Structure formats: C-alpha cells, structure tokens
C-alpha cells in the first residue's frame, strides 16, 4: 500500500509566486507532476499535459469557447465584456465560423508571401536607424515595430494612427489576466471605447471606399454575406489588431532575447524556420488558453462536471517530457516539434503563417546585419501569466 500522502497542486495562477515571471517553468513542471488535470484553487481546473490539451482543442462540442458566463462577473456589462464576448476566438459555432471564414483567405500562406519583400526592407530600415542610435530597447524599436506595421497594413490603418494601437492592445489583453484590478478594468474599458470609436469611423470610411478584399482584412469583414453587424465588425477588427501584434511582438522579442543571451542557440548553418519553431515551443508567447465543459466529461482520469472552467497550460504542455525529449533544453531545429503554441482544432490561430513569416524575416535580417549585441541592463519580463514577453530588452549593438 502506498502510504505517501497525495500530492496536490499548489500553483495559484491568480497569485503566482515572486519568481514566477522570470521563470514559470519549474512551477509548471511541479504542477504537471501532480496530474494532467488538477484543481486551480478557484473552482476550476488546470490542464497541464500535451495529450489532454490536444484532446480538448479537437473536441469543440464538449469543450466550448463561449465566455459569456465567466466574463459577466469579471467585467460587468461594459465595453470589455462586449468586446471579449463578440470576438471570434471566444465564440462557438455558428458565430465563430461566420467570422473565421471571411478571414482565412487573406491570411493563407499564398496570400501573405507577397508581404515578404516589403517586410525585409522594413527590417533593414529599422536596423539602420538602430545602428545610428547604438543603444536601444529592442522591444520598442524592433520586436513590436514589425507586427504593428504588418497588421496595420493588412487592415489598412493609416500610419499616423498606429502608435495608439499598442497602448490599447496592452490594456485590452491585460484585462484577460486571472486577476483584474480596478485600475486594469478601468483602463481596459476605456481602451475598448477609444478603439471602438476609432474603428467606427474607419469602417464608415471603408464602406464608402472599399479596399481590395483579396488583401484588405477590414474590407473582407465588411463585404462578406451575410453581413456582420457593426458590433461584430468592430470587435473582430479590434481582436485582429490585438492578436496580430501582441503575441508576435513576444515571439520576435523572445527569439532576440535567446539569441543575445545564448548565441549558440542558433548555429550558423541552421535554418531560421527551425529556430522560430523552437522559440514558439520553448517560450510560448501565449501561455494559457481557456475552455468550459459543455457536459459532464472524463478528462485525464478526472470526472469534470458540466460548466467546469479549464485553463489550458500551453507553456507547460510545450515542455511535457512525454512528448519532448529533454524539454527544458532549447534544441533548434527540434524534429518533430509538435508544440501547441498556436492551439489546434477549429480555433487554431488563423494568423500562424503570418506570425511565422514575420518572425522568420525579423530574426534572419537581424542575424544578417548585427554582428554583436550586448545587454546594457537586465531584460525585464512582463508581469503577466497569460502572455509571455519582455517589457524591455535594452541593448547596445554593432553592425556587420
Ligand atoms: C506568435 C504569434 C501568435 C501566437 C502565439 C498566437 C496564438 C494563438 C492561439 C493559441 C490561438 C487559439 C486560441 C484558442 O483556441 O483558445 C490563436 C487564435 C487566433 N489568432 Fe493567433 N497567435 C499569434 C499571431 C497571430 C496573428 C499574427 C494573427 C492575425 C493576423 C492572429 C490571429 C488569430 C485569430 C483570428 C485567432 C482566432 C481563431 C479562431 O478562433 O478561429 N494570431 N492565436
């Protein structure tokens, strides 16, 4: 008889320990050792392993994305509630599909290859400007500049209006953290309001003068049949602008951080694609997802009641030793690399080809142009559990 006491999960994502933000992975591993599906301390469950996450993503009938029930007490009835419950990622069929079908054509690998040349030129320009400065914050001047430009172009947002996008986006996505302060709620609501006003005007303008629906995402959302209502248009456009740049900033930033602190992580002769995939696994920009059970269901040996809230621990699943040999070692190119950084199933990231293209070009241009980069102050991780990225990466660089 095993007399050892049962091990229980002690990780509280709503009150993470101090050292969590610098390195959450030992905490994930400890939690995963207690089981594949463990209580989260607030009535829901953490799902810690690759097999269970994959099963959930592929079963959208029993594990639903609709967030109306859980966001009402969290956000009240304000703009944030309307935003997050209207965007496609937090909806089930048929609301999800009618938005997604409009988008995918413009985000397919074929549709976006044309962006490559312009993007490479833009990266060279950013690095030329950086070379003149000598010292710079790479998150602000490079990692975030690339995705803001790309998604801004895809929705044809006038260039002068783009600086506001990152501020709004951080406030709106920040409100998805497990704990929401009064201040974060207030800032998030205000950001949705300002963003909505801005987009209403842009949508009106685009109705009068439509862009090319092959490439312009906003025109695509507007012209499809049956039409989306104004709220669906606004909140899905906000979602695209946010999804399109926040996570990709983190992917590029996390890749640059690895290159600067562990230059051997990307051997000279290794293709950039394998490096990017391993960054996606090793420092997943989006660390958590959520689902709710639609009915009673058994998962990982645990009987879950209907309506159970599940936190899908992408960052933990991507270091699951059952799937990835030596998971805490950065190993590019790792093959196979079945990471879940983009989720899976019907909600799998619609922008994954674009994110990969942006990171591939930003990181390979960096390597072609920069001969040495040195941190001039410690890199600072953002204190957020859902998104993993750096707040700043201050460096001094020397060009080739
Ligand atoms: C490294 C960058 C990115 C990461 C790590 C990422 C991650 C994810 C993940 C994990 C999901 C699934 C959410 C779920 O099922 O719960 C998702 C959905 C989505 N992403 Fe991304 N994303 C990235 C970049 C982008 C970009 C560049 C775009 C758009 C231009 C984009 C657009 C979307 C959309 C539209 C969805 C919703 C899909 C749906 O519900 O059908 N993402 N993303």
Boltz pocket constraint, residues with backbone or C-beta under 6 A from the ligand:
constraints:
  - pocket:
      binder: B
      contacts: [[A, 88], [A, 89], [A, 90], [A, 96], [A, 100], [A, 103], [A, 107], [A, 151], [A, 240], [A, 243], [A, 244], [A, 245], [A, 247], [A, 248], [A, 251], [A, 284], [A, 285], [A, 286], [A, 289], [A, 290], [A, 340], [A, 341], [A, 342], [A, 343], [A, 344], [A, 346], [A, 347], [A, 348], [A, 349], [A, 350], [A, 351], [A, 352], [A, 354], [A, 355]]
      max_distance: 6.0
